Amino acid sequence: MPGGDGTGPLGYGPMTGRGAGYCAGYGAPGAFGPLGRGRGRGRGLRPGPVAYYGPGVAPLTGEQELQMLRDQAQQIQQSLEGVNRRISQLEQQK
């Protein structure tokens, strides 16, 4: 129950949830009881990159996409150079 207020999930009333609150004998409402989230259990919601084209957001033009890809390629190149430098440093230490 959201906040332990007795409304149940989506406001459908008591006894309509997953049985994690007072009604199941736990000493805390569902979000705070032993089956609740947010205590380092599991991975949580981790969405990947998402392109959002909602109201008022126009898709990229060809020139914008080209510039974005050039910037991304430059960042990847810099990262690769850093990895190669570190590899060289470690090989010299042997």
Backbone as XML, in Angstrom:
<?xml version="1.0"?>
<chain id="A" units="angstrom">
  <residue number="1" name="MET">
    <atom name="N" x="0.838" y="-1.172" z="0.000"/>
    <atom name="CA" x="0.000" y="0.000" z="0.000"/>
    <atom name="C" x="0.884" y="1.238" z="0.000"/>
  </residue>
  <residue number="2" name="PRO">
    <atom name="N" x="0.628" y="2.143" z="-0.874"/>
    <atom name="CA" x="1.429" y="3.348" z="-0.907"/>
    <atom name="C" x="1.302" y="4.121" z="0.403"/>
  </residue>
  <residue number="3" name="GLY">
    <atom name="N" x="2.397" y="4.233" z="1.121"/>
    <atom name="CA" x="2.385" y="4.980" z="2.373"/>
    <atom name="C" x="1.624" y="4.295" z="3.500"/>
  </residue>
  <residue number="4" name="GLY">
    <atom name="N" x="1.156" y="3.080" z="3.304"/>
    <atom name="CA" x="0.430" y="2.365" z="4.340"/>
    <atom name="C" x="-0.918" y="2.977" z="4.666"/>
  </residue>
  <residue number="5" name="ASP">
    <atom name="N" x="-1.545" y="3.621" z="3.691"/>
    <atom name="CA" x="-2.797" y="4.333" z="3.966"/>
    <atom name="C" x="-4.051" y="3.493" z="3.719"/>
  </residue>
  <residue number="6" name="GLY">
    <atom name="N" x="-3.886" y="2.214" z="3.387"/>
    <atom name="CA" x="-5.041" y="1.344" z="3.229"/>
    <atom name="C" x="-5.724" y="1.392" z="1.874"/>
  </residue>
  <residue number="7" name="THR">
    <atom name="N" x="-5.156" y="2.142" z="0.940"/>
    <atom name="CA" x="-5.815" y="2.251" z="-0.367"/>
    <atom name="C" x="-5.431" y="1.140" z="-1.323"/>
  </residue>
  <residue number="8" name="GLY">
    <atom name="N" x="-4.367" y="0.414" z="-1.042"/>
    <atom name="CA" x="-3.918" y="-0.642" z="-1.941"/>
    <atom name="C" x="-3.265" y="-0.071" z="-3.178"/>
  </residue>
  <residue number="9" name="PRO">
    <atom name="N" x="-2.684" y="-0.957" z="-4.018"/>
    <atom name="CA" x="-2.052" y="-0.467" z="-5.231"/>
    <atom name="C" x="-3.092" y="0.101" z="-6.193"/>
  </residue>
  <residue number="10" name="LEU">
    <atom name="N" x="-2.759" y="1.189" z="-6.804"/>
    <atom name="CA" x="-3.632" y="1.850" z="-7.771"/>
    <atom name="C" x="-4.971" y="2.272" z="-7.181"/>
  </residue>
  <residue number="11" name="GLY">
    <atom name="N" x="-5.065" y="2.337" z="-5.858"/>
    <atom name="CA" x="-6.290" y="2.785" z="-5.215"/>
    <atom name="C" x="-7.416" y="1.774" z="-5.245"/>
  </residue>
  <residue number="12" name="TYR">
    <atom name="N" x="-7.110" y="0.486" z="-5.454"/>
    <atom name="CA" x="-8.155" y="-0.541" z="-5.546"/>
    <atom name="C" x="-8.639" y="-1.038" z="-4.197"/>
  </residue>
  <residue number="13" name="GLY">
    <atom name="N" x="-8.029" y="-0.588" z="-3.118"/>
    <atom name="CA" x="-8.485" y="-0.990" z="-1.799"/>
    <atom name="C" x="-7.595" y="-2.032" z="-1.168"/>
  </residue>
  <residue number="14" name="PRO">
    <atom name="N" x="-7.897" y="-2.393" z="0.089"/>
    <atom name="CA" x="-7.068" y="-3.357" z="0.803"/>
    <atom name="C" x="-7.174" y="-4.756" z="0.207"/>
  </residue>
  <residue number="15" name="MET">
    <atom name="N" x="-6.158" y="-5.569" z="0.484"/>
    <atom name="CA" x="-6.089" y="-6.981" z="0.072"/>
    <atom name="C" x="-5.992" y="-7.142" z="-1.449"/>
  </residue>
  <residue number="16" name="THR">
    <atom name="N" x="-5.517" y="-6.125" z="-2.153"/>
    <atom name="CA" x="-5.378" y="-6.239" z="-3.604"/>
    <atom name="C" x="-3.921" y="-6.196" z="-4.028"/>
  </residue>
  <residue number="17" name="GLY">
    <atom name="N" x="-2.999" y="-6.159" z="-3.084"/>
    <atom name="CA" x="-1.578" y="-6.043" z="-3.418"/>
    <atom name="C" x="-0.861" y="-7.374" z="-3.382"/>
  </residue>
  <residue number="18" name="ARG">
    <atom name="N" x="0.430" y="-7.319" z="-3.068"/>
    <atom name="CA" x="1.265" y="-8.521" z="-3.070"/>
    <atom name="C" x="1.440" y="-9.121" z="-1.688"/>
  </residue>
  <residue number="19" name="GLY">
    <atom name="N" x="0.678" y="-8.679" z="-0.720"/>
    <atom name="CA" x="0.721" y="-9.269" z="0.612"/>
    <atom name="C" x="1.974" y="-8.928" z="1.383"/>
  </residue>
  <residue number="20" name="ALA">
    <atom name="N" x="2.442" y="-7.684" z="1.273"/>
    <atom name="CA" x="3.679" y="-7.301" z="1.935"/>
    <atom name="C" x="3.466" y="-6.272" z="3.032"/>
  </residue>
  <residue number="21" name="GLY">
    <atom name="N" x="2.233" y="-5.991" z="3.406"/>
    <atom name="CA" x="1.980" y="-4.938" z="4.394"/>
    <atom name="C" x="1.434" y="-5.462" z="5.696"/>
  </residue>
  <residue number="22" name="TYR">
    <atom name="N" x="0.758" y="-4.590" z="6.417"/>
    <atom name="CA" x="0.176" y="-4.958" z="7.702"/>
    <atom name="C" x="-0.774" y="-6.151" z="7.580"/>
  </residue>
  <residue number="23" name="CYS">
    <atom name="N" x="-1.526" y="-6.206" z="6.490"/>
    <atom name="CA" x="-2.532" y="-7.259" z="6.344"/>
    <atom name="C" x="-1.907" y="-8.648" z="6.286"/>
  </residue>
  <residue number="24" name="ALA">
    <atom name="N" x="-0.636" y="-8.736" z="5.934"/>
    <atom name="CA" x="0.041" y="-10.028" z="5.872"/>
    <atom name="C" x="0.780" y="-10.343" z="7.163"/>
  </residue>
  <residue number="25" name="GLY">
    <atom name="N" x="0.644" y="-9.464" z="8.149"/>
    <atom name="CA" x="1.275" y="-9.723" z="9.438"/>
    <atom name="C" x="2.618" y="-9.041" z="9.627"/>
  </residue>
  <residue number="26" name="TYR">
    <atom name="N" x="3.066" y="-8.273" z="8.654"/>
    <atom name="CA" x="4.327" y="-7.563" z="8.810"/>
    <atom name="C" x="4.121" y="-6.311" z="9.643"/>
  </residue>
  <residue number="27" name="GLY">
    <atom name="N" x="5.193" y="-5.850" z="10.264"/>
    <atom name="CA" x="5.091" y="-4.703" z="11.153"/>
    <atom name="C" x="5.249" y="-3.359" z="10.473"/>
  </residue>
  <residue number="28" name="ALA">
    <atom name="N" x="5.281" y="-3.344" z="9.163"/>
    <atom name="CA" x="5.430" y="-2.091" z="8.424"/>
    <atom name="C" x="4.669" y="-2.198" z="7.114"/>
  </residue>
  <residue number="29" name="PRO">
    <atom name="N" x="4.290" y="-1.064" z="6.534"/>
    <atom name="CA" x="3.619" y="-1.124" z="5.246"/>
    <atom name="C" x="4.539" y="-1.710" z="4.180"/>
  </residue>
  <residue number="30" name="GLY">
    <atom name="N" x="3.977" y="-2.165" z="3.079"/>
    <atom name="CA" x="4.714" y="-2.893" z="2.051"/>
    <atom name="C" x="5.992" y="-2.254" z="1.568"/>
  </residue>
  <residue number="31" name="ALA">
    <atom name="N" x="5.994" y="-0.942" z="1.363"/>
    <atom name="CA" x="7.185" y="-0.292" z="0.842"/>
    <atom name="C" x="8.326" y="-0.289" z="1.851"/>
  </residue>
  <residue number="32" name="PHE">
    <atom name="N" x="8.014" y="-0.491" z="3.140"/>
    <atom name="CA" x="9.024" y="-0.424" z="4.177"/>
    <atom name="C" x="9.261" y="-1.776" z="4.854"/>
  </residue>
  <residue number="33" name="GLY">
    <atom name="N" x="8.473" y="-2.756" z="4.502"/>
    <atom name="CA" x="8.596" y="-4.064" z="5.113"/>
    <atom name="C" x="9.689" y="-4.904" z="4.463"/>
  </residue>
  <residue number="34" name="PRO">
    <atom name="N" x="9.738" y="-6.199" z="4.807"/>
    <atom name="CA" x="10.806" y="-7.068" z="4.326"/>
    <atom name="C" x="10.775" y="-7.303" z="2.822"/>
  </residue>
  <residue number="35" name="LEU">
    <atom name="N" x="9.645" y="-7.087" z="2.174"/>
    <atom name="CA" x="9.582" y="-7.282" z="0.734"/>
    <atom name="C" x="9.712" y="-5.966" z="-0.024"/>
  </residue>
  <residue number="36" name="GLY">
    <atom name="N" x="9.965" y="-4.890" z="0.689"/>
    <atom name="CA" x="10.063" y="-3.572" z="0.060"/>
    <atom name="C" x="11.345" y="-3.410" z="-0.725"/>
  </residue>
  <residue number="37" name="ARG">
    <atom name="N" x="11.387" y="-2.354" z="-1.518"/>
    <atom name="CA" x="12.563" y="-2.077" z="-2.343"/>
    <atom name="C" x="13.381" y="-0.960" z="-1.713"/>
  </residue>
  <residue number="38" name="GLY">
    <atom name="N" x="14.554" y="-0.740" z="-2.255"/>
    <atom name="CA" x="15.359" y="0.390" z="-1.848"/>
    <atom name="C" x="16.328" y="0.102" z="-0.725"/>
  </residue>
  <residue number="39" name="ARG">
    <atom name="N" x="16.601" y="-1.159" z="-0.458"/>
    <atom name="CA" x="17.564" y="-1.498" z="0.591"/>
    <atom name="C" x="18.745" y="-2.270" z="0.016"/>
  </residue>
  <residue number="40" name="GLY">
    <atom name="N" x="19.091" y="-1.986" z="-1.235"/>
    <atom name="CA" x="20.242" y="-2.640" z="-1.839"/>
    <atom name="C" x="19.953" y="-4.026" z="-2.359"/>
  </residue>
  <residue number="41" name="ARG">
    <atom name="N" x="18.722" y="-4.397" z="-2.468"/>
    <atom name="CA" x="18.376" y="-5.720" z="-2.975"/>
    <atom name="C" x="18.030" y="-5.606" z="-4.448"/>
  </residue>
  <residue number="42" name="GLY">
    <atom name="N" x="18.661" y="-6.376" z="-5.274"/>
    <atom name="CA" x="18.340" y="-6.364" z="-6.696"/>
    <atom name="C" x="18.969" y="-5.181" z="-7.406"/>
  </residue>
  <residue number="43" name="ARG">
    <atom name="N" x="18.742" y="-5.128" z="-8.684"/>
    <atom name="CA" x="19.369" y="-4.115" z="-9.515"/>
    <atom name="C" x="18.531" y="-2.857" z="-9.647"/>
  </residue>
  <residue number="44" name="GLY">
    <atom name="N" x="17.259" y="-2.936" z="-9.431"/>
    <atom name="CA" x="16.416" y="-1.769" z="-9.614"/>
    <atom name="C" x="16.146" y="-1.510" z="-11.086"/>
  </residue>
  <residue number="45" name="LEU">
    <atom name="N" x="15.530" y="-0.418" z="-11.373"/>
    <atom name="CA" x="15.198" y="-0.066" z="-12.738"/>
    <atom name="C" x="16.377" y="0.660" z="-13.364"/>
  </residue>
  <residue number="46" name="ARG">
    <atom name="N" x="16.939" y="0.081" z="-14.418"/>
    <atom name="CA" x="18.069" y="0.688" z="-15.100"/>
    <atom name="C" x="17.810" y="0.700" z="-16.604"/>
  </residue>
  <residue number="47" name="PRO">
    <atom name="N" x="17.056" y="1.671" z="-17.063"/>
    <atom name="CA" x="16.800" y="1.702" z="-18.501"/>
    <atom name="C" x="18.045" y="2.102" z="-19.274"/>
  </residue>
  <residue number="48" name="GLY">
    <atom name="N" x="18.154" y="1.595" z="-20.468"/>
    <atom name="CA" x="19.257" y="1.976" z="-21.335"/>
    <atom name="C" x="18.966" y="3.304" z="-22.003"/>
  </residue>
  <residue number="49" name="PRO">
    <atom name="N" x="19.835" y="3.703" z="-22.928"/>
    <atom name="CA" x="19.606" y="4.968" z="-23.614"/>
    <atom name="C" x="18.286" y="4.942" z="-24.385"/>
  </residue>
  <residue number="50" name="VAL">
    <atom name="N" x="17.561" y="6.003" z="-24.277"/>
    <atom name="CA" x="16.264" y="6.076" z="-24.923"/>
    <atom name="C" x="16.162" y="7.396" z="-25.676"/>
  </residue>
  <residue number="51" name="ALA">
    <atom name="N" x="15.760" y="7.323" z="-26.932"/>
    <atom name="CA" x="15.508" y="8.538" z="-27.696"/>
    <atom name="C" x="14.071" y="8.950" z="-27.444"/>
  </residue>
  <residue number="52" name="TYR">
    <atom name="N" x="13.880" y="10.166" z="-26.982"/>
    <atom name="CA" x="12.533" y="10.629" z="-26.666"/>
    <atom name="C" x="12.147" y="11.722" z="-27.639"/>
  </residue>
  <residue number="53" name="TYR">
    <atom name="N" x="11.099" y="11.489" z="-28.364"/>
    <atom name="CA" x="10.574" y="12.489" z="-29.282"/>
    <atom name="C" x="9.156" y="12.823" z="-28.857"/>
  </residue>
  <residue number="54" name="GLY">
    <atom name="N" x="9.038" y="13.524" z="-27.764"/>
    <atom name="CA" x="7.729" y="13.899" z="-27.254"/>
    <atom name="C" x="7.282" y="15.213" z="-27.869"/>
  </residue>
  <residue number="55" name="PRO">
    <atom name="N" x="6.209" y="15.735" z="-27.354"/>
    <atom name="CA" x="5.701" y="17.005" z="-27.867"/>
    <atom name="C" x="6.753" y="18.105" z="-27.750"/>
  </residue>
  <residue number="56" name="GLY">
    <atom name="N" x="6.998" y="18.794" z="-28.833"/>
    <atom name="CA" x="7.941" y="19.900" z="-28.823"/>
    <atom name="C" x="9.387" y="19.495" z="-28.989"/>
  </residue>
  <residue number="57" name="VAL">
    <atom name="N" x="9.669" y="18.210" z="-29.133"/>
    <atom name="CA" x="11.036" y="17.743" z="-29.318"/>
    <atom name="C" x="11.145" y="17.175" z="-30.728"/>
  </residue>
  <residue number="58" name="ALA">
    <atom name="N" x="11.896" y="17.861" z="-31.556"/>
    <atom name="CA" x="12.036" y="17.433" z="-32.947"/>
    <atom name="C" x="13.170" y="16.425" z="-33.072"/>
  </residue>
  <residue number="59" name="PRO">
    <atom name="N" x="13.062" y="15.479" z="-33.994"/>
    <atom name="CA" x="14.167" y="14.544" z="-34.231"/>
    <atom name="C" x="15.386" y="15.302" z="-34.758"/>
  </residue>
  <residue number="60" name="LEU">
    <atom name="N" x="16.540" y="14.689" z="-34.633"/>
    <atom name="CA" x="17.764" y="15.319" z="-35.093"/>
    <atom name="C" x="17.750" y="15.485" z="-36.604"/>
  </residue>
  <residue number="61" name="THR">
    <atom name="N" x="18.341" y="16.576" z="-37.059"/>
    <atom name="CA" x="18.543" y="16.737" z="-38.494"/>
    <atom name="C" x="19.754" y="15.905" z="-38.891"/>
  </residue>
  <residue number="62" name="GLY">
    <atom name="N" x="19.959" y="15.748" z="-40.184"/>
    <atom name="CA" x="21.115" y="14.987" z="-40.657"/>
    <atom name="C" x="22.427" y="15.587" z="-40.192"/>
  </residue>
  <residue number="63" name="GLU">
    <atom name="N" x="22.527" y="16.922" z="-40.224"/>
    <atom name="CA" x="23.752" y="17.597" z="-39.795"/>
    <atom name="C" x="23.974" y="17.433" z="-38.287"/>
  </residue>
  <residue number="64" name="GLN">
    <atom name="N" x="22.906" y="17.500" z="-37.497"/>
    <atom name="CA" x="23.032" y="17.313" z="-36.044"/>
    <atom name="C" x="23.478" y="15.899" z="-35.718"/>
  </residue>
  <residue number="65" name="GLU">
    <atom name="N" x="22.901" y="14.930" z="-36.402"/>
    <atom name="CA" x="23.293" y="13.538" z="-36.160"/>
    <atom name="C" x="24.742" y="13.305" z="-36.557"/>
  </residue>
  <residue number="66" name="LEU">
    <atom name="N" x="25.158" y="13.893" z="-37.698"/>
    <atom name="CA" x="26.538" y="13.761" z="-38.151"/>
    <atom name="C" x="27.501" y="14.347" z="-37.119"/>
  </residue>
  <residue number="67" name="GLN">
    <atom name="N" x="27.180" y="15.521" z="-36.579"/>
    <atom name="CA" x="28.039" y="16.141" z="-35.574"/>
    <atom name="C" x="28.071" y="15.303" z="-34.298"/>
  </residue>
  <residue number="68" name="MET">
    <atom name="N" x="26.922" y="14.763" z="-33.902"/>
    <atom name="CA" x="26.860" y="13.922" z="-32.710"/>
    <atom name="C" x="27.740" y="12.683" z="-32.888"/>
  </residue>
  <residue number="69" name="LEU">
    <atom name="N" x="27.687" y="12.074" z="-34.060"/>
    <atom name="CA" x="28.493" y="10.884" z="-34.319"/>
    <atom name="C" x="29.979" y="11.218" z="-34.364"/>
  </residue>
  <residue number="70" name="ARG">
    <atom name="N" x="30.334" y="12.374" z="-34.914"/>
    <atom name="CA" x="31.743" y="12.806" z="-34.922"/>
    <atom name="C" x="32.243" y="13.010" z="-33.497"/>
  </residue>
  <residue number="71" name="ASP">
    <atom name="N" x="31.423" y="13.647" z="-32.664"/>
    <atom name="CA" x="31.798" y="13.858" z="-31.266"/>
    <atom name="C" x="31.973" y="12.528" z="-30.542"/>
  </residue>
  <residue number="72" name="GLN">
    <atom name="N" x="31.067" y="11.605" z="-30.801"/>
    <atom name="CA" x="31.142" y="10.291" z="-30.162"/>
    <atom name="C" x="32.402" y="9.558" z="-30.609"/>
  </residue>
  <residue number="73" name="ALA">
    <atom name="N" x="32.723" y="9.623" z="-31.896"/>
    <atom name="CA" x="33.932" y="8.971" z="-32.412"/>
    <atom name="C" x="35.178" y="9.575" z="-31.773"/>
  </residue>
  <residue number="74" name="GLN">
    <atom name="N" x="35.190" y="10.897" z="-31.581"/>
    <atom name="CA" x="36.330" y="11.554" z="-30.952"/>
    <atom name="C" x="36.488" y="11.102" z="-29.502"/>
  </residue>
  <residue number="75" name="GLN">
    <atom name="N" x="35.387" y="10.987" z="-28.781"/>
    <atom name="CA" x="35.448" y="10.527" z="-27.386"/>
    <atom name="C" x="35.952" y="9.092" z="-27.306"/>
  </residue>
  <residue number="76" name="ILE">
    <atom name="N" x="35.496" y="8.251" z="-28.220"/>
    <atom name="CA" x="35.940" y="6.856" z="-28.225"/>
    <atom name="C" x="37.424" y="6.785" z="-28.546"/>
  </residue>
  <residue number="77" name="GLN">
    <atom name="N" x="37.882" y="7.596" z="-29.504"/>
    <atom name="CA" x="39.304" y="7.631" z="-29.875"/>
    <atom name="C" x="40.156" y="8.058" z="-28.689"/>
  </residue>
  <residue number="78" name="GLN">
    <atom name="N" x="39.715" y="9.078" z="-27.959"/>
    <atom name="CA" x="40.467" y="9.534" z="-26.787"/>
    <atom name="C" x="40.516" y="8.450" z="-25.715"/>
  </residue>
  <residue number="79" name="SER">
    <atom name="N" x="39.420" y="7.767" z="-25.539"/>
    <atom name="CA" x="39.380" y="6.689" z="-24.558"/>
    <atom name="C" x="40.335" y="5.563" z="-24.956"/>
  </residue>
  <residue number="80" name="LEU">
    <atom name="N" x="40.340" y="5.209" z="-26.229"/>
    <atom name="CA" x="41.231" y="4.158" z="-26.725"/>
    <atom name="C" x="42.694" y="4.557" z="-26.547"/>
  </residue>
  <residue number="81" name="GLU">
    <atom name="N" x="43.002" y="5.825" z="-26.817"/>
    <atom name="CA" x="44.380" y="6.295" z="-26.623"/>
    <atom name="C" x="44.788" y="6.176" z="-25.159"/>
  </residue>
  <residue number="82" name="GLY">
    <atom name="N" x="43.892" y="6.499" z="-24.252"/>
    <atom name="CA" x="44.185" y="6.369" z="-22.830"/>
    <atom name="C" x="44.422" y="4.921" z="-22.425"/>
  </residue>
  <residue number="83" name="VAL">
    <atom name="N" x="43.640" y="4.007" z="-22.971"/>
    <atom name="CA" x="43.824" y="2.580" z="-22.681"/>
    <atom name="C" x="45.174" y="2.111" z="-23.212"/>
  </residue>
  <residue number="84" name="ASN">
    <atom name="N" x="45.506" y="2.516" z="-24.419"/>
    <atom name="CA" x="46.793" y="2.107" z="-25.003"/>
    <atom name="C" x="47.972" y="2.677" z="-24.222"/>
  </residue>
  <residue number="85" name="ARG">
    <atom name="N" x="47.847" y="3.926" z="-23.723"/>
    <atom name="CA" x="48.915" y="4.492" z="-22.890"/>
    <atom name="C" x="49.109" y="3.668" z="-21.625"/>
  </residue>
  <residue number="86" name="ARG">
    <atom name="N" x="48.002" y="3.283" z="-21.011"/>
    <atom name="CA" x="48.105" y="2.493" z="-19.772"/>
    <atom name="C" x="48.700" y="1.115" z="-20.043"/>
  </residue>
  <residue number="87" name="ILE">
    <atom name="N" x="48.335" y="0.522" z="-21.151"/>
    <atom name="CA" x="48.920" y="-0.768" z="-21.523"/>
    <atom name="C" x="50.446" y="-0.628" z="-21.672"/>
  </residue>
  <residue number="88" name="SER">
    <atom name="N" x="50.866" y="0.443" z="-22.340"/>
    <atom name="CA" x="52.314" y="0.680" z="-22.524"/>
    <atom name="C" x="52.999" y="0.859" z="-21.176"/>
  </residue>
  <residue number="89" name="GLN">
    <atom name="N" x="52.388" y="1.606" z="-20.270"/>
    <atom name="CA" x="52.982" y="1.822" z="-18.942"/>
    <atom name="C" x="53.149" y="0.502" z="-18.196"/>
  </residue>
  <residue number="90" name="LEU">
    <atom name="N" x="52.111" y="-0.343" z="-18.252"/>
    <atom name="CA" x="52.179" y="-1.618" z="-17.548"/>
    <atom name="C" x="53.189" y="-2.558" z="-18.165"/>
  </residue>
  <residue number="91" name="GLU">
    <atom name="N" x="53.333" y="-2.510" z="-19.483"/>
    <atom name="CA" x="54.321" y="-3.368" z="-20.154"/>
    <atom name="C" x="55.742" y="-2.928" z="-19.806"/>
  </residue>
  <residue number="92" name="GLN">
    <atom name="N" x="55.961" y="-1.635" z="-19.613"/>
    <atom name="CA" x="57.297" y="-1.136" z="-19.268"/>
    <atom name="C" x="57.678" y="-1.495" z="-17.836"/>
  </residue>
  <residue number="93" name="GLN">
    <atom name="N" x="56.707" y="-1.718" z="-16.987"/>
    <atom name="CA" x="56.964" y="-2.062" z="-15.591"/>
    <atom name="C" x="57.416" y="-3.501" z="-15.428"/>
  </residue>
  <residue number="94" name="LYS">
    <atom name="N" x="57.187" y="-4.326" z="-16.407"/>
    <atom name="CA" x="57.538" y="-5.755" z="-16.301"/>
    <atom name="C" x="59.010" y="-5.978" z="-16.232"/>
  </residue>
</chain>
